[in-house]
Structure formats: structure tokens, C-alpha cells
Amino acid sequence: MVKKAEKNKKSAPPSIENRKARHEFHIDETFEAGIALRGTEVKSIRAGKASLNEAFAYLNQGEVWLKNMYIKPYEFGSYNNHDERRDRKLLLKKKEIRDIDKHINQKGFTLVPLKLYFKGGYAKIMLGLARGKKQYDKREDIKEKNVRRELDRKVKGTYSVNL
């Protein structure tokens, strides 16, 4: 009986993150958008074979599109397999699109994908309305990260002691 219950439990599909985005940009606001995918793309994402590293979103005629997101072709797919870097339409409400358009028209703002995940069986993407960081901002973030790491080591007591 226990084995049968364990079989029915599905592991959660992986969430794919854009780690560089938080390092390269100041995120001012986030939006959750649906993403229009083909069947083989969904299967590849569920297998964790996707990357948001070089991806960005843009507006075109009142629609939001995601460009340069890599989804590996599904290994069991046929000749109908998808193009790995095609433009994908993002599904947002009109009010959200207007807000994004208003911000993007301001100097220095861009729309960056932060995370790709599944919610209720549907693929969702978290978009960040972002402003680029300067080099000194990036250095400050690295310093803060190192200080936090040192404090955590001291608190845990795993700080190396030479005896």
C-alpha cells in the first residue's frame, strides 16, 4: 500500500531562474504572465531543459513577446519539434500591458524574465520591470553578499579555526 501511494506522488516540475537578472538589474516591479507554448516545449520545460539567461521581453503592437529564451528540442519529438529560440507570446491583462508600456517608454527601463515555473498545470513566467545597475552597484552587492556569508559562518560556528 505504501509503495502505491508513493508512485502517485508526482515531483514538482522544476522552476527555472534567471540568476544573472538580479545581479545585472534593479528590479522595481514584477508581473506574472502566462506563456503560449507548444506541446514539445512544455515537455522539455517539465524535464528542466530550458534557460532564461539571454532572454528578454519586448512590446510589439500591444502584445508582449519573449525573445531568445532557450528551450531544448524534446528528445522524443518528431519532425514537428519546436524551434529552440523562437519568439513566444506572453499572456497578460490589458491593464498590465499598459502599465508596462508606460514604464518601458521611460528611459532606462527594460522587461526581464526572472523565473519560469508551473502553476496549476500552466506555465507561468515572472517578469521584472528593471533598470540596469552600474558597475559600482554590482561591486557593492558582491561585498554585501560576502559579509552576509561570513556572518552566517560565524553564527553557525563552522568558521575554520587553525589548531
PyMOL commands that set and color helices and strands:
alter all, ss='L'
color gray80, all
select helices_A, chain A and resi 2-8+19-24+39-46+94-104+135-156
alter helices_A, ss='H'
color red, helices_A
select strands_A, chain A and resi 16-17+25-35+50-51+56-60+63-67+70-71+88-91+109-119+122-132
alter strands_A, ss='S'
color yellow, strands_A
deselect
rebuild
show_as cartoon
